[in-house]
Amino acid sequence: MSFLDEITPLKEAGLKALETADTLAKLDDVRVQYLGTNGQFTGLLKQMGGLAKEERPAAGKAVNQAKAELNQTLDQRREQLELVAAAPQRATDFTAPGRRRPLGRQHPLTQVTEEIVRSFRKIGFAVADGPELESERYCFDALNTPADHPARDTQDTFFLDTAERPLLRTHTSSVQIRVMEQTPPPIRIIVPGRVYRRDTADATHNPTFHQIEGLYVDKNVTVGDLKGTVEFVFRELLGKEVKLRFRPHYFSYTEPSLEIDFSSPLVRKMGKEWLEIAGCGMVHPAVFENVGYDPEEWSGWAFGFGIERIAMIRYGISDIRLFYENDLRFLDQF
């Protein structure tokens, strides 16, 4: 067999070996066998010294063409095997939740809300939720709020200009009515959420803010149960040094009604001894009648307070508007 006759079979054997190599390691073994320093094509080139002078150009050209074809196939096959190696070993479920590193942090109002919820859960309260766009029935009528109450005036409440006259809820007490309508007692819920009032924005007021309200209904519920719950929650949130006092007040949906003041080292840092923090009272019998409960059989209490107020006291913040300005210099502190 002449020198030129050896080139084509050797090339075909090399191409077949490259195509059948099923891993990158095996592919490299084929490269070394045919194209390496001591490979078979290098051996052919070394044999050219024994050829006649006039045969060498054609022989050299044939060897180089064969090597070029092998190198091209080698590159293509390597690219294919690299893609296979990079592919996942099992099918990817693109509906599965990702594991991306979380960015940012919770807003301070979210942090405080979750701490309040955890405190209530410790004593058996469930979380309830409801719509922010409400009817007058749920926001006022069922809560024993008379038609001439100032809160029902457009000076105080955001009404939508439609025939049904819906409104943006002024408190989360509307959810209490919805829960009582759908659930027989006993009930033990808290209702955190956003509320709206036509306040002028200043250091202590904002047209939108957050409340959390509690409702407990059962047989033989007393003001003592209310007082014990309030003391537990506020000492969880604001420290064991908290002192509370209850003052008579008026709310249309509770009777008797009380306001809660508290004192603590945090309050004294603000230059005050006592600070009003919440409203509460025993659920008015008329409210029970509005939801179909027998006020002779059931009793209960409710109370509510602003989440912003708690956050401002805890963190020493003097302006409520800072929570809504999205200034990272402020938010990065939490």
ZIJOHU-V690033 format. One line per field, one symbol per residue. phi: phi as a letter, one per 20 degrees, with the letter a starting at -180 (. if undefined). A space follows every 10 residues. Layout:
BEGIN
phi: ???
END
This chain:
BEGIN
phi: .fgfffffff fffffffffe fdbfffffff gffddfgdff fffffffffe efgfefgfff ffffffffff ffffffffff fffffefffc geefefffcf gfdmbffgff gfgfffffff ffdneeedba feecefffec gfemeffefg feeffdcede ecfflfbege aefgfgffff fdcfffcbcc cereccbeef fbfccbfcbc cccdcccaem fcffffffff ffffffecof ffddcddgbc cfdcbfdbdd dccagffffe nceccfcadb regfgfffff dneeffedca cbbbbefgff ffffdmedcf fffdeleffe fffd
END
